[in-house]
């Protein structure tokens, strides 16, 4: 098995897929540097040894928490004194129950959990929207989510013992930990700076993908503030940078490059969108005009394999321009099914629309094909042939897409029109 340093080098130099394969097993613990361990899971956990017990940054999710906590015990039997949640997503906080159970079994005090003050508010929102969260996670990942099995799940998850607003520091065993709040993927995000180790634990501010600043099914993301947080991290002079997804980055020069380029990607998308917004153009023109620099998207740590720039543009529009897209017909629209039925009538039937959708898909014009397939499907929900065409078009669209988010949505759409297995 390669060392973590070797895997990080492989990922940086273009071997990301092979590096991912070697880190795929949940509960796999590797040393980042002496005294700092990273444990794999759906959401990674980082542990720092101090002169008085352990400090853990993130706990992975419910499904992998026990494996993560168990692997940690093969590395150190010292008590976990503190746990920092970088934010309230389930793959970062869900494993906390396993850490609490481990402490109880060993007769240790329960770990003291620290998080930003918005984390409890996030848990409350997830409780209120648990059904929706289950739906979108199932759609995004093509299966039932790893947790979110209902309202009670969020109510059981461990609330932080201590929260902060903008920044805080604490000392454990002679090691100082500085916590900084920033907005990015969430409004409750924390990154951790350990000066004595020149170490940053970045949470989801860096995921070895295009930043998750668009996500069409989730609440507001903050690309401009995200870029500012990346630049603040870059200014620290770190030598070791550890995200909660993906691989560490070693050496200040590489850290500066990765964070600077990630910030640049977000900043150019924001600037281009605002320039068009200020000209009064419609969202349609904005999303088809704004372009991310291709040389940045080719970086092994910025490829659009999860989120993608077009979705980030929409989030910038939502933040500054509201929900309306600039088309007068969509301010108070007719029902989509009514529009589809009228278009089908004008075209000569839903089957005509479906046939044209297949034809367009065959030429590679999948964007337009999806519109026609959707109109056909809405106009003739009980027509098996029309629904088959809709499924075929969306499956073709999914195959053509690079980002997981796009593929998940299009495959879910296809499943809606496929006959039951």
N, C-alpha and C positions, 0 to 999 in steps of 0.2 A: 504494500500500500504506500502510495506517495505521501510525502509530508504536505502539510497545508501550504507551506511556502512554495513547494513544487507545483501544487495544483493552482495556486494563485498565479504563478508565472505562466503556466499552461493556458489559463483563461485569458490572461492579458495579451498573450502572443498569438491568439487566434484559435486555441484549442478548447474553447468554452464547452462544447458539447461533451467532449471526453472528460473534462474536469467535473462537469455536472454529474456525469454517470458515476464517477468514483465517489462523489459526495451524496449519492442518492439515498443511502440507507439512514433512516431516522435513528437518532441516538448514537451517531458516530462522533466521537470526541477526538479533536485534534488540537494540539497546542499552536496558538497564534505566535506567541513568544513565550519564553519561560515565565510561568506564573499567570498566564492568560490562556483560557481554553475556549474554543468554539465547538458547540454541539449541534449537529444537524437535526433538522425537523422541518415541518411546514411552518417556517419561521424559526430562525436559529436563536440559540441562547449563548450568551457570552458570559464567562465567569472570570473574575479577577481575584487572585489570592492577595490577602493583606496580612499584616502582622497579627490580626485578630479576626479570623474567619474569612468568609467569602462574600463578595458582592456579585450579584447576578444581574445582567441586563437582558430583559425579556426571558420568557419561560417556554416559548413555542406554544402550540395549541393543545386542545384537550386530547386529541388522538395520539399525540407524541410526547405529552408532558411526562408520562411515567418513564418512557425510554430515555428522555433527556435527563431527568433527575437520577435515574439509575446509572447512566453512563458517567455522570458527574461524580458519583460515589466511587467509581473505580479510579478516579483521578485524585480525589481528596475526600477525606471523611470529616473535614472541618465543618462547623455549623455555617449555614447561610445566614448572614446577619441582615443583609438588606437586598431587596430586589427593586430594580427600577423598571417600570413599564415605559417603553419609548412612546407608546400610544395605545389606544384601547381596542385595536383590532384583535379578533379572536385568535389569530395565529401568533400573537405576542403575549397575550395575558392568560389564555385558556389553560396553560400548563401549571398555573400557580397552585392548584389543588394538590398536584403531585409533590410539589416542594413542601407544602404545609404538612402533608401526610408523612413525608420523610422526616421532617423535624419532629413531629409527634412520636414517630416510631423510635427515634434516637434519643428522645428526652431533651431535645433542644427547644429553645424558645422559638415561637413562630417567627419567620422572617418579617422584617419591617418593610412594607411596600411603599414606594414613593412614586408619584406620577404628577403630571400637570393637572391643574384644577378642572380642566374640561373633560378629563377621563370619566369621572362619575356621571357627568351630564351625557356623555356618549352612551354609557351603559343604560341610562334611563331611556334614551331615545331608541336604543336597540330593543329594549323591553317593549316599548310602545309599537314598534314596527317589526316585530320578530317574524311575522308571516311574510312580509315583503322581503326581508333579508333572506329568508329561506328560499323564496322564489328566485331572486336575482343571483344568489350564489349557485343554485341548481342550474340556472340558465348559463351562467358564466363558465362554470366548470364542468357542465355536462352530466352532473350527477347530484345527489343530495349533498349538501354542505357537510363539512366535518363536524360542525357543532350546530348552533342555532336550531335546536330541535323544539323550540317553543319559548314562550315568554319566561318560564321558570328557569331556563338555562342561564340567562343573563342575570337573573336575580341571585343565582347561586354563586356566580363568579366573584372572586375576591375583590372587594373595594380596596383602594389604597388606604394606608394608615395615615399618610401625610401627603399633602399636595402643595404646589407652589404656583406662582403666577408667571414671572418672567425668567427668574434665575434663582438658583440656590446652590450651596456647596455643603458637603459634609465630609468628615474625616472618619476613616475606618482603619484601624491598625496602622496608623501613620501614613496612610495613603489618602490624598485629597481627590475628591470627585466633584467636578463642576457640572451642573445640569443647566442646560439652556433650552428655552422654549423657542419653537419656530413653527410657522404654518407651512404646510406643504401638501402632502397627501391628506392630512387631517389638520384640524385646528387645535389638537391636543398633543402635538408632537414634542418630544424631548430628544436632544442629542447630548452625549456625555463626553466630557473632556477630562482625561487623567493626566495632568501635567508631568508627573514624575516618570511616567511611561511613554510620554509623547503619543498617547493613544486616544483615538476618537471612536466611540461606538455610535453609529449613525442611525440606527433604526431603519426606517424605510425612506429616509432622505436619499438613499442610493441603493438601487436594487439590481445593478448590472443589466439594466434595460432602459429604454426611454422612460423618464420619470412618469409615475402613475398619477399624472396631473389632469387627466381627461375623463376617464371612466364614465361612460354614458349612463350607467345605472345607479350611480352613487351621488351623494351630496356634493356641494361645492368643494372643489380643490383650489389651491392657491399658488399658481405657477410663479407669479412675481415674487411673493414672499419666500417661496421655495428656493428660488435662485439666490435671494439674499442670504438665506441660511447656509447654502452651499458655500458662498463666498466667505461667510463668517467662519465656517469650519476651515476653509483653506488658509485663512489668515493665522491659524493657531500654530503652524509649523509642525504639524504631526508627522511622525515617521511610520506609524501603523494606523490604518484606517479599517474598521471592521463594521460592515453593514449587517443587518439582520436577515438579508437574503443575498446570496452570492458569496464572493470570496474577499478576503482581506486584500488591501492594497498596501504594499510595502514601499517605503522611501518617499521623501517629501516631494521630489520632482514628479513622480507618478501621481501622487495624491493631488498636487496642484493641477496637473493636467486633467485628470478625471473630473474633479469638482468644477474646475473652471469651464470645461467644455459642456458639462451638464447644465451649469448655470447659463452659459451662452445659448444653448439650445432653447431653454425656456424663455430667456430674455428676447430672443429674436422673434419667437412666436407671439409673445405679448406685444412687442413693438409693432409688428406688421398688422396684427389684429386691431390695435388701437388706431393706427393710421387710417385704416379703412373705415372703422367705426366712426371716427371723427369726420369722415367725408360723407357720412349718411348712407352708405351702401347697405344692401340687404345681407343677411347672414349667408344666403346662397352664394353671393359673390365672394364673401369673405372666405368661406371654407374651400372654395375652388381656386382662390388666388394665393393665400398664404402658403408658403413652402418652407419646410425645414431644410437647413444646409445638408446636402447629401453626404458630405465628408464626415459630418458628425454622426449621422445615422449609421455609418459604416463602422464606427468604433465598436469594439466587442462589448463595451459596457453601455452603449446607447442605442442598440438595435431596437426597433419597434416591435418587440416580440410579445409584449403584454398589453401595454397601452400604446397609443400612437399620436403623432402630432395633430392630425385632424380633430381628434377628440379634445386635445388640449385647447385648440382654437375655440371650440364651442364653449369650453369652460371660461375662457377669457371673455367671450361675448356675454355669457350668463352673468358674470361678475359685474361687468360695466354696462351692459346693454339691456339686461332684463331677459324675460322669457320670450318676448315676441321676436320673430325672425325678420320683420320688415315687410312681409307680404300681407297686404290688406285683407286678403281672403281668409287668412288664418287667425285673425284677431277674434272673430266669432264664427268659427267654421261650421259647415254642415257636418253631419255624421259621415265618417269615412265610408261606411257601407253605402250610404246614399250617393255619394260622389262616384263610387265604384260602379254602382248599378247604372247610373246615368251614362258614364263613359262606355260601359259594356253595351248599352242600348245603342249608342251612337256608332260604336265599332261594328255592330252586328252580332253581339253576343260575347259572353265571357270566354267561350272557347276560342274566339278570334284573338282576344287579348292574350290568352294563354299560349296560343300558337306563336304569336309574335314575340312573346317573352322568350320562348324556347329558341326562336330564330336569332334574337339579339344575343342571347347567352352563347349561342354557337359562334357568333362573330367576335366574342370577347367583350361586348358592351354589357357587362354584368350590372353596372349601376342602373342603367335604364331598364334592363330586363327585370330587375327586382321590382321596380315600380309597377310595371305592367302585370307581373305575376301576382303582386299583392292586390292590385285592383281586381284581377280576375278571381282570385280566391275570395275576396270579400263579396264580390257580386254573385258568386255561385258556391256558397260554402258546402253544399251537399253534392256537388258534381265531382265524382271520383277522378275523372280525367283532368279536370281543371286543377284539382288539388295535387294530383301527381305532378303536373307541370310546375306548380308552385314549389313543391318539394325539390324537384330536380334543379330548378333555378337557384334556390337557396343553398342546396348542397354544393352546387358548382361555385357559388359565391364564397362559401366557407373555405373550399379548397384553394381558392385564389388569394385568400387573405393571409397576412403575415402575423398579425397580432392575435393573441389568445382571446381578447375581448370581442373582436369582430367575429372570429370563428365561432365562439360560443353563442353569440346572438343569432347568427345565420343558421347554425346547425339546430338551434332550438326552434327557429321558425320552420325549418324543413320538417322537424319531427311533428309539428302541429298538423301538417298536411299528409303525413304518412299513415297508412292503415295500422291499427294496433298489431303488435307482434304476436 
